Amino acid sequence: MTLPSSAVVAQFSVSPLLEDALKKLLDRQEGNQKAADYYEGRAGEVFASPQLRRVMRNTGIDYQFNFAKTPVDALTDRLEIATVKSSDAAADAAIKVMWAVNELDLEVPQMHRRAGEFGDAYVIVWPNDVDRPVVEGEDPDEVSYQAEDVGIYYNSADTVMLFYAAERPLEKSHAIKRWRTEDKRWRVDLLFDHHIERYISAKDAKGERAQDFEPLVLDYEFVEGEDGELEELPIWPAENPFGEVPVFHLRNDRPYGSPEHKGFYGPQDAITKLIIGHMSGVDYNSAPQRYALIDAESDTAEAADLDPDDFDSALGFTEDEKNAEARGEGDSQFSSAPGSLWLMRGVKGVGQFDNADPKTFLEPLERYLRLGGQITSTPLRMFDYENSQLPSGASQSQADGPFVKKVRNRQLSYGATWQDVYGFALRILGIEHADVQVLWAPPNVVDDEAGWSVIKMKLEAGVPYEQVMREAGYLADLVDEWVKQRAEQKNEPAPESQDRAS
């Protein structure tokens, strides 16, 4: 990338909004990192004692059973877009092309997962670079885009943040995107509804303050000067010809979301601690810790000839571990290593210490799973499909009620965003005011005997067939087809279907 001269850059000034936008974007990164650590299973054991923390870290013991990702994954699995369509034929055809070209069947679930992991995810819609021959008679400044030219891309909440107007919280004000270039510089774009401000940092700058950046000029125009010669003039800021900030916000709360598994951080810490404690105890189950009591009248000199591998008080210790003072601990002649034997003066018996009961660790573990599931509205059976007792019929519907309600809430929020995404993408193509419908697969479907018994009773009580099937969780388009088939069988006109734009 060739940078313009300093004389060109000096013509332009840094926006006063840049400093604030950078600060707010960077402030959220710490929380995003913590969310990622818990989702990926990188969160370590929490210790109340700093001394114990040091000792356990020296052992290198790390048993990670990651349950914290379950509230995110369970929700994402239920957020399946069945179809996106429009009643306008041209718009509907363009939507299908954009869905296929941008591989959204694979990308959309990942976007929903990231939105759950961090609470926020962003979609940027912008035309890809188009290089077409100029047709005679056409204005070269008038670019005509095809559906395959429109890019719909996921952007992380670590790199992008959207801001809203203070007096109108539903209205987008501007957005920031910050990323690292191949030549180790920082790039920042401030995106507004009618223009885009591009900035770049020096190579050694941290890219965290507005003072680290200067305007970046990438566009030029040729104008005729007073002498009739064409002059190349820089264009900054760049034009946004579409009249809207091209950033769209997937979020689970307003104005900004929070990780779906945030309520599971504490239970995950407790579960990790229980599992590490249990696994540490397994060593002692395999090789119990022993002791020997020496009789006071015995010849203790014989003890000196015993195998040091059996009686060495520093069995398995490193040089650093032998140095008790360095660890801030008192001296001890006994080893806590599995299989070690404690030699005591006056041996008159031998034995071994009892190991901790596994129930001490395993019974609280399920309790913490229940608490985490309750906090995050995630049914317990989603953490343990094999051993959880699966409810049926009305019991399952009642148990899943909070979770299903959360799924429907996310469908409303994400669905509105996807409608905006496609509405903007269609305007890029010159298709104005086209309706966009986002239809979701149902979060739950009645498919057991008890559930069908309830359906039968509803129908016998006179509840309309369409309403019953919708309550049972079946796709709206599928229910419409069934209603149509039933009407044809009875030689009756099919009733008008209800509006299902979302």
C-alpha positions in Angstrom: 0.0 0.0 0.0 1.5 3.3 -1.1 0.8 6.1 1.4 0.2 9.7 0.4 2.7 12.4 1.2 2.6 14.2 4.5 1.6 17.4 2.6 -1.5 15.7 1.3 -2.3 14.2 4.7 -1.9 17.6 6.4 -4.9 18.9 4.6 -7.2 16.8 6.8 -7.8 16.6 10.5 -8.5 13.7 12.8 -12.2 13.4 13.9 -12.8 14.3 17.6 -14.9 11.1 17.8 -11.9 8.9 17.1 -10.5 9.0 20.7 -13.8 8.1 22.3 -14.6 5.4 19.9 -11.1 3.8 20.3 -11.4 3.9 24.1 -14.8 2.3 24.2 -13.8 -0.4 21.7 -10.6 -1.3 23.7 -12.4 -1.2 27.0 -14.7 -4.1 25.9 -11.8 -6.3 24.9 -10.9 -7.4 28.4 -14.5 -8.7 28.9 -14.4 -10.3 25.5 -11.1 -12.1 26.4 -12.7 -13.5 29.6 -15.7 -14.7 27.7 -13.5 -16.4 25.2 -11.4 -18.0 27.9 -14.5 -19.6 29.6 -16.0 -20.6 26.3 -12.7 -22.3 25.1 -12.0 -23.9 28.5 -8.9 -21.8 29.2 -10.1 -20.4 32.6 -7.8 -21.9 35.3 -8.6 -23.0 38.8 -9.4 -20.3 41.3 -7.7 -20.5 44.7 -8.6 -18.7 47.9 -5.0 -19.1 49.2 -2.1 -17.5 47.2 0.2 -20.0 48.8 -1.9 -22.9 47.5 -2.1 -21.3 44.1 1.7 -21.2 43.8 2.1 -24.9 44.9 -0.6 -26.1 42.5 0.8 -24.2 39.6 4.1 -25.9 40.1 2.5 -29.3 39.7 1.3 -28.5 36.2 -2.0 -30.2 37.0 -4.8 -29.1 34.6 -8.0 -30.9 34.2 -10.5 -28.9 32.2 -14.0 -30.2 31.9 -15.6 -27.3 30.1 -19.3 -26.9 30.8 -19.4 -23.1 30.4 -19.7 -23.3 26.6 -23.0 -25.3 26.9 -25.3 -22.3 27.4 -23.9 -20.8 24.3 -23.9 -23.9 22.1 -27.4 -25.0 23.3 -28.8 -21.7 22.3 -27.0 -21.5 19.0 -28.3 -25.0 18.0 -31.9 -23.7 18.3 -31.2 -20.5 16.3 -31.7 -22.0 12.8 -32.9 -19.7 10.1 -35.3 -21.8 7.9 -35.4 -19.3 5.1 -35.1 -15.6 4.2 -37.4 -14.5 1.5 -39.3 -11.5 -0.1 -42.7 -11.2 -1.8 -40.9 -9.2 -4.5 -39.6 -11.6 -7.1 -36.4 -9.7 -8.0 -35.6 -9.2 -4.3 -36.2 -12.8 -3.5 -33.9 -14.0 -6.3 -31.2 -11.6 -5.1 -31.5 -12.8 -1.5 -30.9 -16.4 -2.6 -27.8 -15.4 -4.6 -26.4 -13.3 -1.8 -27.0 -16.2 0.7 -25.2 -18.7 -1.5 -22.3 -16.4 -2.6 -21.5 -15.4 0.9 -21.8 -19.0 2.2 -24.3 -17.9 4.8 -25.5 -21.4 5.5 -22.1 -21.9 7.2 -21.4 -18.3 8.3 -24.7 -17.5 10.0 -24.5 -20.2 12.7 -21.0 -19.0 13.5 -22.2 -15.4 13.7 -24.9 -16.5 16.1 -22.4 -18.4 18.2 -20.1 -15.5 18.4 -23.0 -13.2 19.4 -23.7 -15.7 22.2 -20.1 -16.0 23.2 -19.5 -12.2 23.5 -23.0 -10.8 23.6 -22.3 -8.8 20.4 -21.3 -9.7 16.9 -21.3 -7.4 13.8 -22.1 -7.8 10.2 -20.7 -5.4 7.6 -22.4 -5.2 4.2 -20.4 -3.5 1.4 -19.9 -4.1 -2.4 -16.9 -6.2 -3.3 -14.5 -4.6 -5.8 -16.0 -4.8 -9.2 -13.9 -4.5 -12.4 -16.3 -4.4 -15.4 -15.7 -2.9 -18.8 -17.3 0.5 -19.3 -20.3 0.3 -21.6 -20.5 3.1 -24.2 -23.1 5.7 -23.3 -23.0 4.8 -19.5 -21.7 7.2 -16.9 -18.5 5.7 -15.6 -19.3 7.1 -12.1 -22.6 5.2 -12.0 -21.7 1.7 -10.8 -24.3 -1.0 -11.2 -23.9 -3.9 -8.8 -25.1 -7.5 -9.2 -26.3 -9.7 -6.3 -23.0 -11.6 -6.4 -21.1 -8.4 -5.8 -22.5 -7.7 -2.4 -20.3 -8.9 0.5 -21.9 -9.9 3.9 -19.2 -10.4 6.4 -18.9 -11.3 10.1 -16.8 -8.9 12.2 -15.7 -9.6 15.8 -16.7 -7.4 18.7 -12.9 -7.1 19.4 -12.5 -5.2 16.1 -15.8 -3.4 15.5 -18.2 -1.4 17.6 -21.4 0.3 16.6 -22.6 3.5 18.4 -26.1 4.9 18.7 -27.5 8.4 18.8 -27.9 9.6 22.4 -31.3 11.2 21.7 -32.6 8.4 19.5 -31.2 5.1 20.9 -32.6 3.0 18.0 -30.7 5.1 15.4 -27.2 4.3 14.4 -24.7 7.2 14.8 -21.4 5.8 13.6 -19.1 2.7 13.9 -15.5 2.0 14.3 -13.4 -0.8 12.9 -9.8 -1.3 14.0 -7.4 -4.0 12.7 -3.7 -4.8 12.2 -2.2 -4.6 8.7 0.3 -7.0 7.2 3.1 -4.3 7.6 2.4 -4.1 11.3 0.4 -0.9 11.3 -3.0 -0.3 12.8 -5.9 0.7 10.5 -9.0 2.4 11.8 -12.2 3.2 9.9 -14.9 5.5 11.2 -18.1 4.8 9.3 -20.9 7.3 9.1 -24.1 7.3 7.0 -22.7 9.5 4.3 -18.9 9.2 4.6 -16.0 7.0 5.8 -12.9 8.3 7.6 -9.9 6.1 7.1 -6.8 6.3 9.4 -3.5 4.6 9.7 -0.8 4.5 12.4 3.0 4.6 12.3 4.7 1.2 12.5 5.8 1.5 16.1 2.5 3.0 17.4 0.2 1.0 19.7 -2.9 2.2 17.9 -4.7 2.9 21.1 -5.0 6.7 21.0 -6.2 9.1 18.4 -2.7 10.7 18.4 -1.3 7.4 17.0 -3.2 7.9 13.8 -3.3 10.2 10.7 -5.8 10.4 7.9 -5.3 7.8 5.2 -6.1 8.9 1.6 -6.9 6.1 -0.9 -9.1 7.9 -3.3 -8.4 10.7 -5.8 -10.4 12.5 -8.4 -9.3 14.4 -11.6 -10.5 18.0 -12.0 -9.7 20.5 -14.7 -7.4 23.3 -13.5 -7.4 26.9 -14.5 -4.8 26.1 -17.2 -6.9 23.4 -18.6 -4.7 20.6 -17.3 -6.2 17.8 -15.2 -5.2 17.9 -11.6 -5.3 14.9 -9.2 -7.0 15.9 -6.0 -7.3 13.6 -2.9 -10.7 12.6 -1.6 -11.0 12.4 2.2 -13.2 11.4 3.8 -14.4 8.7 1.4 -18.0 8.8 0.2 -20.6 6.4 1.5 -23.2 6.5 -1.3 -25.8 4.4 0.4 -26.9 6.8 3.2 -26.6 4.4 6.1 -23.9 3.1 8.4 -23.1 -0.3 6.8 -22.6 -2.1 10.1 -25.3 -4.2 11.7 -25.5 -5.4 15.2 -26.4 -8.9 16.5 -26.9 -8.5 20.2 -28.8 -10.2 23.0 -29.5 -7.0 24.9 -29.6 -3.2 24.3 -27.6 -1.2 23.7 -25.0 -3.9 24.0 -25.2 -7.5 25.0 -23.3 -9.7 27.5 -22.0 -13.3 27.1 -24.7 -16.0 27.3 -22.5 -18.0 29.6 -21.5 -15.1 31.9 -23.7 -16.5 34.6 -21.9 -19.8 34.4 -18.4 -18.3 35.1 -18.8 -19.0 38.9 -20.3 -22.5 38.6 -17.5 -23.4 36.1 -14.9 -22.2 38.6 -16.4 -24.4 41.3 -16.7 -27.4 39.0 -13.1 -27.0 37.8 -12.0 -26.9 41.5 -14.0 -30.1 42.4 -12.6 -32.0 39.4 -9.0 -31.1 40.0 -9.4 -32.0 43.7 -11.0 -35.3 42.7 -8.3 -36.1 40.1 -5.6 -35.3 42.6 -7.2 -37.7 45.0 -7.2 -40.4 42.4 -3.4 -40.5 42.7 -3.8 -41.4 46.3 -6.4 -44.1 45.5 -3.9 -45.7 43.2 -0.9 -45.4 45.6 -2.2 -44.8 49.1 -0.1 -42.7 51.5 1.3 -44.9 54.3 2.8 -44.5 57.7 5.0 -46.6 60.1 5.2 -46.2 63.9 8.6 -47.3 65.3 8.8 -48.8 68.7 10.8 -46.7 71.1 12.9 -49.7 72.2 13.8 -50.8 68.7 17.2 -50.3 67.1 16.6 -47.2 65.0 19.9 -47.7 63.3 18.2 -50.4 61.2 16.0 -47.7 59.8 18.9 -45.9 58.3 19.6 -49.0 56.1 16.1 -49.0 54.6 15.6 -48.3 50.9 15.7 -44.5 50.5 13.2 -44.8 47.6 10.6 -46.0 50.2 11.4 -43.5 53.0 13.0 -40.5 51.4 11.1 -37.5 52.8 11.6 -35.6 49.6 10.4 -38.3 47.2 9.5 -36.8 43.9 10.4 -33.3 44.9 12.4 -30.9 42.7 15.2 -28.9 44.1 12.8 -25.9 44.3 10.2 -27.9 46.1 12.7 -29.2 48.6 13.4 -25.6 49.5 10.5 -25.1 51.9 11.6 -21.6 52.9 11.4 -20.4 49.3 7.8 -21.6 49.3 7.0 -19.8 52.5 6.3 -23.1 54.3 7.7 -24.7 57.4 10.1 -27.6 57.3 8.7 -31.1 57.4 10.3 -34.5 57.4 7.3 -36.1 55.7 6.4 -36.3 52.1 2.9 -35.8 50.8 3.6 -37.6 47.5 1.3 -40.6 46.6 2.8 -43.8 47.7 5.1 -42.2 50.2 5.7 -43.8 53.7 6.0 -41.7 56.8 8.8 -43.0 59.1 8.2 -42.1 62.7 10.3 -43.0 65.8 9.0 -45.8 67.9 7.5 -48.0 65.2 4.9 -50.3 66.6 2.5 -50.5 63.7 1.9 -49.6 60.0 -1.0 -48.4 58.1 -2.3 -46.0 55.4 -4.3 -42.8 55.5 -7.9 -42.9 54.3 -8.6 -41.2 51.0 -11.2 -38.6 50.4 -14.6 -40.0 49.5 -15.4 -39.3 45.8 -18.9 -38.3 46.8 -17.3 -35.2 48.4 -16.5 -34.0 44.9 -19.1 -35.6 42.6 -22.3 -34.8 44.5 -21.6 -31.0 44.6 -20.7 -31.1 40.9 -24.2 -31.8 39.8 -25.5 -29.2 42.2 -23.3 -26.6 40.5 -24.4 -27.7 37.1 -28.0 -27.2 38.2 -27.2 -23.7 39.6 -25.4 -22.7 36.4 -28.3 -24.0 34.3 -30.8 -22.1 36.4 -28.8 -18.9 36.1 -28.4 -19.2 32.3 -31.9 -20.6 31.6 -30.3 -23.8 30.2 -32.0 -27.1 31.1 -29.8 -29.6 33.0 -30.3 -32.3 30.4 -28.3 -30.2 27.9 -25.2 -30.6 30.2 -25.7 -34.4 30.6 -27.8 -36.0 27.9 -26.9 -39.6 29.0 -27.7 -39.5 32.7 -30.3 -36.8 33.0 -33.9 -38.0 33.4 -35.6 -36.7 30.3 -39.1 -35.3 31.0 -41.9 -35.8 28.6 -45.0 -34.0 27.4 -46.1 -31.1 29.6 -43.3 -31.7 32.1 -40.6 -31.1 29.4 -42.5 -28.1 28.0 -42.6 -26.6 31.5 -38.9 -27.4 32.2 -37.8 -25.9 28.9 -40.1 -22.9 29.2 -37.4 -20.3 30.2 -35.0 -21.7 27.7 -37.5 -21.6 24.8 -38.5 -18.1 25.8 -34.8 -17.0 25.6 -34.5 -18.6 22.2 -37.6 -16.8 20.9 -36.2 -13.5 22.3 -33.0 -14.0 20.4 -34.9 -14.9 17.2 -36.8 -11.6 17.5 -33.6 -9.6 18.1 -31.4 -11.4 15.5 -34.2 -11.6 13.0 -34.7 -7.8 13.1 -30.9 -7.4 12.4 -31.0 -9.8 9.4 -34.0 -8.0 8.0 -31.9 -4.8 8.1 -28.9 -6.5 6.6 -30.9 -7.7 3.6 -32.8 -4.5 3.3 -29.5 -2.6 3.0 -28.0 -5.2 0.6 -31.0 -4.9 -1.7 -30.7 -1.1 -1.7 -27.1 -1.5 -2.9 -28.6 -3.4 -5.8 -31.2 -0.6 -6.4 -34.1 -2.5 -5.1 -36.0 -0.2 -2.8 -38.7 -0.8 -0.2 -38.6 -4.6 -0.6 -40.1 -6.6 2.3 -37.8 -9.1 3.8 -39.0 -12.0 5.9 -36.8 -14.1 8.2 -38.4 -17.4 9.1 -36.9 -19.5 11.9 -37.0 -23.2 12.5 -39.1 -23.7 15.7 -37.1 -23.9 18.9 -39.1 -26.9 20.1 -41.4 -29.4 18.3 -44.0 -31.7 20.0 -43.0 -35.2 19.0 -43.9 -37.5 21.9 -47.0 -39.4 22.8 -48.0 -37.1 25.7 -47.6 -34.0 23.5 -49.8 -35.4 20.7 -52.4 -36.3 23.2 -52.6 -32.6 24.2 -52.8 -31.7 20.5 -55.7 -34.1 20.0 -57.6 -32.6 23.0 -57.1 -29.1 21.7 -58.5 -30.0 18.3 -61.4 -31.8 19.9 -62.1 -28.7 22.0 -62.3 -26.6 18.8 -59.0 -24.8 18.8 -58.2 -24.0 15.1 -55.9 -26.5 13.4 -53.4 -23.8 12.3 -53.1 -22.4 15.8 -52.6 -25.9 17.3 -49.8 -26.8 14.9 -48.1 -23.4 15.4 -48.2 -23.9 19.2 -46.7 -27.4 18.6 -43.7 -25.8 17.1 -44.0 -26.6 13.4 -42.6 -24.4 10.6 -45.1 -21.7 9.5 -44.7 -22.7 5.8 -45.3 -26.3 6.6 -48.4 -25.5 8.6 -49.7 -23.4 5.7 -49.3 -26.3 3.4 -51.1 -28.7 5.8 -53.9 -26.2 6.1 -54.2 -25.9 2.4 -54.3 -29.7 2.0 -57.0 -30.1 4.6 -59.1 -27.4 2.9 -58.7 -29.2 -0.5 -59.8 -32.5 1.0 -62.9 -30.8 2.4 -63.4 -28.7 -0.8 -63.2 -25.5 1.2 -61.2 -22.3 0.5 -58.0 -22.2 2.4 -58.0 -19.6 5.2 -55.6 -16.7 4.9 -52.4 -17.4 6.7 -51.3 -15.2 9.5 -48.5 -12.7 9.1 -45.1 -14.3 9.9 -42.6 -11.7 8.9 -40.5 -12.6 11.9 
